[in-house]
Amino acid sequence: MIETVVVTGAAPDALRRRITPTALAILRPVAVVAVALLLGMAIILYTGQNPLPAYENLLIEPFLSWDTFSAVLFYAIPLVLTGLAATVAFRASIFNLGGEGQLQLGALATAWAAIAWSGIPVFILLPLVVAVGAVVGSLWASIAGWLRAYLGATELVSTIMLNFVAIDIANFFVSSGGPLHTKSGGGNATDSIPGALQLPTIGGSQFHWGFLGALGCVAIIFIVLYRTPLGYEIRMAGFNPAFARFGGIAVPRVIMGAMGISGALAGIAGAIQVLGFQYQYSTSFLSPQWGFTGVTVALLARLEPIGVVVAAFLYALLEEGAQLIENNTNVDHNIITIIQGLIILLVTVQVTIAWRRRRNIGRTSDGTQATGSVRGES
């Protein structure tokens, strides 16, 4: 979605000659959060309170003990995956806002498969149940992809509406009398998955080995986007669909592929949370809103897979910091909500500027588009 045309023969900016795209992918979300934190500090000062204790709890305290630091890492795991899901779709200029529903159904399918196929050896069953979550998430996302690709229906509406449908489907399956309702009779949930499938935690915390799966997905998506024909087609179709069609790219197929991958990543996020945290599917999956937050993470990362890891960590740090501020200071913890809103505002401004620059850059004096290569925004 956010692309830059590198015009043939154009002299690169001096700073960009010194900083690699990977470094920019890391520095940009840090810079945005830093600006939002400064504005947040100004707001606290305006209210007549001392911002230093709040910011000490926000930026320093989480690193002083394993309990708090592991909580940050734990919360970042699903955000990395849902951020990647939004990144892939947005790269193709598909506004997939349905990550929440795709995650929910992927989690539900994973819990069902883990229980139903519990007799299969663990080394086969573990990747199998993750694949089930990915497939279900992918298929659910493909509904909106097909509507956009072949009927021209806007995915902004369809993905949001499909979230509600997915949540209602999941609620039906785990509610009292539902096909997957726990036999123990406690709450709207499935039975627990077998203990052999439960991912080990690290250091007695909630942080679990699912983080390896999240980082593996980051590496795979980076390779797919920048080292494969499919990734080129996704980026080209997102940058200029008309030019992509002129170049022989089947844009509807690319839309379906991008939405399929995006939904699969959201489904994997749900699968890993089932395997590493709750060990069942329950309606409490609805409270964290990982799918919607992943959109913010993707935009904060400027749709760069490596940047998603940094953005997810920073966002998780804000969430843990909000709890520490509430527990340890007199500053209203809602200041974090304000800071998060400022981050979204700053990202929106960045995206708007990048879009307008992309629209105007490379224009020749006669108004035609100059030739160049397409690459990620850097």
Helices and strands as residue ranges (DSSP letters): E 3-7, H 14-18, H 21-46, H 51-59, G 61-63, H 66-91, H 99-116, H 122-151, H 155-174, G 195-197, H 210-227, H 229-239, H 241-246, H 251-273, I 274-278, G 283-286, H 290-300, H 305-328, H 335-360, E 372-376
